[in-house]
Amino acid sequence: MNREELRKALVNAGIKSGMYSLDGPSPESETISLVPEAGEWRVLYKERGEFSQLGSFPTEGEACEMILKLFSDMFGSNVLPRT
């Protein structure tokens, strides 16, 4: 899974775009961000203006899968793409 596939899955599941950023750190609070940095893919959560790292991965696909799992855990299995 890449960023565009993840974006499509989140949109199809009705997840508001203000809850995530797949193109770098979000300026908004209470968001999950995907950040490519120094040869790795970081998943960050921003709350009250502060970022916390939720994970760091060698591939875009692994990071996207983590984000999908986070939203699936929050909102239920309807976030998972249908196969």
Legacy VTK file of the C-alpha trace (Angstrom):
# vtk DataFile Version 3.0
C-alpha trace
ASCII
DATASET POLYDATA
POINTS 83 float
0.000 0.000 0.000
1.265 3.479 -0.812
0.064 6.949 0.208
-2.444 7.269 -2.618
-3.960 3.860 -1.888
-4.145 4.741 1.808
-5.730 8.114 1.028
-8.362 6.368 -1.117
-9.119 3.830 1.649
-9.504 6.603 4.244
-11.736 8.721 1.974
-13.875 5.685 1.114
-14.268 4.945 4.825
-15.427 8.514 5.500
-12.398 9.516 7.584
-12.192 13.312 7.584
-9.102 14.636 5.813
-8.382 16.940 8.757
-7.564 13.889 10.883
-4.437 12.995 8.908
-1.686 14.263 6.659
0.002 11.884 4.232
2.269 14.595 2.826
4.392 15.549 5.821
3.755 16.950 9.284
0.293 18.390 9.825
-0.050 21.935 11.143
-3.243 20.861 12.934
-3.493 19.195 16.352
-4.998 15.770 16.957
-3.790 14.442 13.613
-1.760 11.506 12.370
0.995 12.350 9.885
3.117 10.323 7.499
6.576 11.878 7.216
9.310 10.639 4.874
12.598 11.569 6.505
16.221 10.497 6.148
15.486 7.231 4.356
12.654 6.138 6.626
8.923 6.698 7.004
7.761 8.112 10.330
4.216 8.031 11.682
3.557 10.947 14.029
0.646 12.040 16.191
0.247 15.730 16.984
-1.603 16.751 20.116
-1.634 20.215 21.689
1.057 21.358 19.284
3.503 18.556 20.148
4.458 15.619 17.936
4.859 12.088 19.279
6.385 9.391 17.122
4.134 6.348 16.850
6.461 4.379 14.607
9.347 4.453 12.167
9.535 2.145 9.143
11.959 1.388 6.320
9.190 1.384 3.697
6.224 3.536 2.776
4.017 0.442 2.684
4.745 -0.526 6.291
4.058 3.004 7.507
0.798 3.174 5.526
-0.308 -0.170 6.967
0.274 1.176 10.484
-1.833 4.254 9.772
-4.583 2.090 8.307
-4.504 -0.082 11.430
-4.657 2.983 13.714
-7.796 4.276 11.974
-9.269 0.792 11.819
-8.772 0.435 15.578
-10.432 3.827 16.125
-13.349 3.489 13.704
-13.793 -0.228 13.093
-13.094 -2.556 10.245
-14.992 -0.399 7.720
-11.697 1.446 7.197
-10.033 -1.655 5.781
-10.068 -1.837 1.986
-12.432 -4.438 0.581
-10.756 -7.243 -1.359
LINES 1 84
83 0 1 2 3 4 5 6 7 8 9 10 11 12 13 14 15 16 17 18 19 20 21 22 23 24 25 26 27 28 29 30 31 32 33 34 35 36 37 38 39 40 41 42 43 44 45 46 47 48 49 50 51 52 53 54 55 56 57 58 59 60 61 62 63 64 65 66 67 68 69 70 71 72 73 74 75 76 77 78 79 80 81 82
